Amino acid sequence: MRHGFQSLDPMKDFFICDCVQHENKIITSSFVVVSKQVKPKKSGDPYLALTLGDRAGQIEAKMWDNVEDAIDGFEQDDFVKIKGLINKYKNRFQITIHKVRKLGEAEVEFADYLPKTSKDINELWKTLEDFVDGFQDGNLKGLVQAFMADPKIAEAYRNAPAAKTLHHAYIGGLLDHVVSLFRSCDLVCRNYPQINRDLLLTGAFLHDIGKIHELTYNRSFSYTTRGQLLGHMIIELEMLQEKLAQFPAFPDEMKTLVEHLIISHHGQYDFGSPKLPMFPEALMLHYLDDLDSKMESMRAHFEREIDVESAWTAYNPSLGRPLLNSKKFLEKKTVDRAVSSTVKSEATDVQTEAPSSVTVSGDGMNPAPLATAAYSDKA
C-alpha cells in the first residue's frame, strides 16, 4: 500500500522539533506510532487519532479522509511514513495526515525514533563509579560494585529510560536520573550528619534498577509482560537476592534496610508503595527521588512548549496542574516594561516637538483645537 509516495529517502531530515519552521506546510517524514485509536466523526465515519514519535518528542496526528484504506495498514509501535500538513490546534502543533504507509525495519534508522540524553553516558557512569569508590561501608560498596560489574546489567542500566512517560523518558534516562539523585543525596547528607550516606546512595542506585526489565524501548517506551505483572520493585528484590548470594557474610540487618529502601521509595500507598518510609534514609530517598522526577517533568514540559508564546503550559497530567514557566514569565515582563518605556519616551519626544508643529489661529496666539487633540492622543 504505497499511496503514491516517492522513493524513500534513507535520511530522516524532519524531526518533531522542526515544526515551528514548517507551520502550515506539507511535510513528508517517518515516525514511530506511539498510540493508535480509531474514533467516530460526528457523521459516524471513522477517523484515526495517532500519537507519533521520533527522537525529538511526540506529536498528535489526525487522519480524516481515506481512513478505510489506512486502518489496517499499520499498528501501534510500527514505523510509518506520512505526508501531511503541520498546523496548530489549540496552540499545539499537530499533523493532519493525507497519506500513510507502514515502513519495513530495513528502511529506518532506529536511533531516529527514540529520544536520548544529550549527556555523555560514559561520563555519567564514571560519576557513579567515583561515588561508589568513596563508600566507607565495605558491604554496601561490594554489593553496588557487583551490580556495576555485571555486563548485562551495566549495559541495560546505561541505556534504559527511567519511566515510560512521567520523567526521564529517554534513552539514558535511568542513569541520568540516578546520577542527579546521587548528587542531591550527597548535598543533603551534609546538612543531616545522622544520615548513613552509603546506605542512602545504595538505595538511590537500586531503587529503579528493575526498570531495565520492566520497560522495553526498542521502538517506543512500553512495559514488558513481566513489568506489567510484577512491577519494578518486585523485580528489584529478585535482583538483590541474586547478587547477595555472592556475599554470604552480608549482614541480615543491612539487607533488610536495603530491601525497605526499595519497596518504600514511592512514599505512599496510593503511589504503589507496599510500605511507607520508616527510617531516615528511606524518607530522604523518597523525597529526593520525588523531587528529581518532578523537576525533570517540569523541565521536559517547558522544552516541549518552547515555541508556545504563553508562559503558562497546557495541563501536566503527571503533576495534576498547568505549569508557569517562571523564566519566560519574567522575560516577558521585562520586554513589556521595555516596550512601555519606549512608548513613553516616544510620547515625550512628540510632546516636546509639539510647539513647532501646531497650527495657529488667526491671532497667532492659540493653537487650533484639532492639533491639541492630536497631541493629547499621541501622549
C-alpha positions in Angstrom: 0.0 0.0 0.0 2.2 2.8 -1.2 -0.3 5.6 -1.6 1.7 7.4 -4.2 4.8 8.1 -2.2 8.1 8.8 -3.9 11.0 6.5 -3.2 12.1 6.6 0.4 14.8 9.0 1.4 17.0 6.9 3.8 17.8 10.1 5.8 15.1 11.4 8.1 15.5 15.2 7.7 12.4 16.3 9.6 12.0 15.9 13.3 9.2 17.0 15.6 11.3 19.8 17.0 11.3 21.3 13.5 7.6 22.0 13.5 7.9 25.8 14.1 9.9 26.1 10.8 7.2 24.1 8.9 4.0 25.6 10.2 1.2 25.4 7.6 3.5 23.5 5.3 3.2 19.9 3.9 5.9 17.6 5.2 6.8 14.0 4.3 8.6 12.1 7.0 8.8 8.9 9.0 7.7 8.3 12.7 7.1 5.5 15.2 3.4 5.1 16.1 3.3 5.6 19.9 -0.5 5.2 20.0 -3.3 4.5 17.5 -7.1 5.0 18.0 -10.0 4.7 15.7 -12.7 7.2 16.6 -16.0 8.2 15.1 -16.7 11.6 13.4 -20.0 13.3 14.1 -21.2 11.7 10.8 -20.3 8.3 12.3 -17.5 7.7 9.8 -14.1 6.7 11.4 -11.0 8.8 11.7 -7.6 8.0 13.0 -6.2 9.7 16.1 -2.4 9.0 16.4 0.5 9.9 18.6 3.6 9.9 16.5 7.1 10.0 17.9 10.8 10.4 17.0 13.9 11.2 19.0 12.8 14.9 19.3 9.5 14.1 21.0 5.9 13.3 20.2 3.1 14.9 18.3 -0.6 14.3 17.9 -1.8 13.5 14.4 -5.3 13.0 12.8 -6.3 11.4 9.5 -9.8 12.4 8.4 -10.0 11.1 4.8 -9.4 7.8 3.1 -9.3 6.2 6.5 -10.7 2.9 5.5 -7.6 2.3 3.4 -5.3 3.0 6.3 -6.9 1.5 9.3 -5.5 -2.0 8.9 -2.2 -0.9 7.3 -0.2 -0.4 10.5 -0.4 -0.8 14.3 1.0 0.7 17.4 4.8 0.5 17.5 5.1 0.3 13.8 7.2 2.7 11.8 5.2 4.7 9.2 5.9 7.3 6.6 3.4 10.0 6.4 2.6 13.0 4.2 0.6 15.7 5.9 0.1 19.3 7.0 1.8 20.8 10.1 -0.7 23.1 11.7 -1.7 24.3 15.2 -4.8 23.3 17.1 -5.5 25.0 20.5 -2.0 26.5 20.3 -0.3 23.0 19.9 1.3 21.6 16.8 -0.3 18.6 15.1 -0.2 16.8 11.8 -3.2 16.4 9.5 -2.3 13.3 7.7 -3.0 13.0 3.9 -1.2 9.7 3.2 0.4 7.0 5.3 2.2 3.7 4.8 4.0 1.2 7.0 7.8 1.0 6.8 9.9 -2.1 6.9 12.6 -2.2 9.6 15.3 -2.1 6.9 14.0 1.3 5.8 14.6 3.0 9.2 17.4 4.1 11.4 16.3 3.1 14.9 18.3 5.9 16.6 16.0 8.5 14.8 12.9 7.4 16.8 13.7 7.3 20.5 14.8 10.3 22.5 18.2 10.1 24.1 20.0 12.0 26.8 22.3 14.8 25.5 24.8 14.0 28.2 27.8 11.8 27.8 26.9 8.2 29.0 30.5 7.3 29.8 30.9 10.5 32.0 27.6 9.7 33.8 28.7 6.2 34.5 32.2 7.4 35.7 30.4 9.7 38.1 28.6 6.8 39.7 31.8 4.8 39.9 33.5 7.6 41.7 30.7 7.9 44.2 30.7 4.2 44.9 34.6 4.1 45.2 34.2 6.5 48.0 31.9 4.3 50.1 33.2 3.6 53.6 30.9 0.6 54.2 32.6 -2.4 52.5 29.5 -4.5 52.4 27.5 -1.8 50.5 30.4 -0.9 48.3 30.9 -4.6 47.3 27.2 -5.0 46.6 26.8 -2.0 44.3 30.1 -2.7 42.5 28.8 -6.3 41.8 25.8 -4.8 40.0 28.0 -2.4 38.1 30.5 -5.1 37.1 27.7 -7.3 35.6 28.0 -6.6 31.9 24.3 -7.2 31.1 23.1 -5.1 33.9 25.6 -2.3 33.2 24.7 -2.2 29.5 21.0 -2.0 30.3 21.4 0.5 33.2 23.3 2.8 30.8 20.6 2.8 28.2 17.2 2.3 29.9 14.7 5.1 30.4 13.7 5.9 34.0 10.0 5.8 33.1 7.6 5.3 30.2 6.3 8.9 30.1 6.4 10.7 33.5 10.1 11.6 33.9 13.5 10.9 32.3 11.6 9.1 29.5 14.5 8.8 27.1 17.5 6.5 26.4 19.9 7.0 29.2 17.2 8.4 31.4 17.7 6.0 34.3 21.4 6.7 34.5 20.8 10.5 34.2 18.2 10.3 37.0 20.3 8.3 39.3 23.4 10.5 38.8 21.2 13.5 39.6 19.8 11.7 42.6 23.3 10.8 43.9 24.3 14.5 43.7 21.2 15.6 45.6 21.7 12.9 48.2 25.4 13.9 48.6 24.4 17.6 49.2 21.6 17.0 51.6 23.6 14.5 53.7 26.0 17.3 54.5 23.1 19.0 56.3 22.0 15.9 58.1 25.0 14.1 59.6 22.9 11.4 61.2 22.2 10.0 57.7 24.1 6.9 56.7 25.3 8.3 53.3 26.4 4.9 51.9 23.1 3.3 52.7 21.2 6.2 51.1 23.3 6.1 47.9 22.9 2.3 47.7 19.1 2.9 47.8 19.4 5.5 45.1 21.4 3.1 42.9 18.9 0.2 43.4 15.6 2.0 43.6 14.8 1.9 39.9 17.2 -0.8 38.7 14.3 -3.2 38.0 13.2 -0.9 35.2 15.8 -2.4 33.0 13.5 -5.4 32.9 10.2 -3.6 33.5 10.4 -1.4 30.4 11.1 -2.1 26.8 12.5 0.5 24.4 13.2 -1.0 21.1 10.6 1.1 19.2 8.7 3.2 21.8 8.7 3.1 25.5 6.3 0.4 26.9 6.0 -2.2 29.5 7.3 -5.8 29.2 4.8 -8.5 30.2 6.9 -9.2 33.3 7.0 -5.5 34.1 3.2 -5.2 33.8 2.6 -8.3 36.0 5.3 -7.7 38.7 6.4 -4.1 38.6 10.0 -2.9 39.1 10.1 -3.2 42.9 9.4 -6.9 42.9 11.9 -7.4 40.1 14.5 -5.4 42.1 14.1 -7.6 45.2 14.7 -10.6 43.0 17.8 -9.0 41.5 19.0 -8.1 45.0 18.6 -11.7 46.3 20.6 -13.0 43.3 23.5 -10.6 43.9 23.6 -11.1 47.7 24.2 -14.8 47.0 27.7 -13.7 46.2 28.1 -12.2 49.7 27.3 -14.8 52.3 28.6 -12.6 55.1 26.4 -9.6 54.2 24.7 -8.5 57.4 21.0 -9.5 57.6 20.1 -6.2 59.2 21.6 -4.2 56.4 19.9 -6.5 53.8 16.5 -5.7 55.5 17.3 -1.9 55.3 18.2 -2.1 51.6 15.0 -4.1 50.9 13.0 -1.4 52.7 14.6 1.4 50.7 13.5 -0.4 47.5 9.9 -1.1 48.5 9.2 2.2 50.2 10.7 4.7 47.8 7.4 5.7 46.2 6.5 7.0 49.6 2.7 6.5 49.6 0.4 3.5 49.3 -1.6 5.4 46.6 1.6 5.6 44.6 2.2 1.8 44.7 4.5 1.7 47.7 3.9 -1.5 49.7 5.4 0.2 52.8 5.8 3.8 53.9 9.4 5.0 54.5 10.1 4.1 58.2 13.7 5.2 58.8 15.6 8.5 57.9 17.4 7.2 54.8 14.2 5.8 53.4 12.3 9.0 53.9 15.1 11.1 52.4 15.3 8.7 49.4 11.6 9.1 48.7 11.5 12.9 48.9 14.7 13.4 46.8 13.6 10.9 44.2 10.2 12.5 44.0 11.8 16.0 43.7 14.1 14.9 41.0 11.3 13.3 38.9 9.1 16.3 39.3 11.8 18.8 38.4 12.6 16.8 35.2 8.9 16.6 34.4 8.7 20.4 34.5 11.9 20.8 32.5 10.7 18.5 29.8 7.2 20.1 29.7 8.8 23.6 29.2 11.0 22.2 26.5 8.1 20.7 24.6 6.3 24.0 24.7 9.3 26.2 24.0 7.6 27.7 20.9 4.4 28.5 22.8 4.1 32.2 23.4 2.3 32.0 26.7 4.3 31.5 29.9 1.6 29.0 31.0 1.8 25.5 29.7 -1.0 23.1 29.0 -2.2 20.8 31.8 0.5 18.4 33.0 -1.2 15.1 33.8 1.6 13.7 36.0 1.7 16.8 38.2 -2.0 17.4 38.0 -1.8 21.1 37.1 -0.8 23.6 34.4 2.7 25.0 34.9 4.1 28.5 34.8 7.4 28.9 33.1 8.8 31.5 35.5 11.8 32.3 33.3 9.6 33.0 30.3 7.1 34.9 32.5 9.9 37.2 33.9 11.4 37.7 30.4 8.0 38.7 29.1 7.5 41.2 31.9 11.0 42.7 31.1 10.1 43.0 27.4 6.7 44.6 28.3 8.4 47.1 30.6 11.0 48.0 27.9 8.2 48.5 25.3 6.2 50.6 27.7 9.3 52.7 28.5 10.0 53.2 24.7 6.4 54.2 24.1 6.5 56.8 26.9 9.8 58.1 25.7 8.5 58.5 22.1 5.4 60.2 23.5 7.6 62.7 25.5 9.6 63.4 22.3 6.4 64.1 20.4 5.1 66.5 23.1 8.5 68.3 23.2 8.3 68.9 19.4 4.6 69.9 19.5 5.0 73.7 19.6 6.9 73.8 16.3 4.2 71.6 14.6 0.9 73.1 15.8 -1.5 75.0 13.6 -2.1 78.5 15.0 -5.2 80.5 14.8 -5.6 83.9 13.0 -4.5 85.9 16.0 -1.2 84.0 16.2 -1.6 83.1 19.8 -3.8 80.0 20.3 -3.2 76.6 18.8 -6.1 75.1 16.8 -8.3 72.7 18.9 -7.8 69.9 16.4 -4.0 70.0 16.8 -4.3 70.0 20.6 -6.4 66.9 20.5 -4.0 65.1 18.2 -1.1 65.6 20.6 -3.3 64.6 23.5 -4.0 61.3 21.7 -0.3 60.8 20.9 0.6 61.1 24.6 
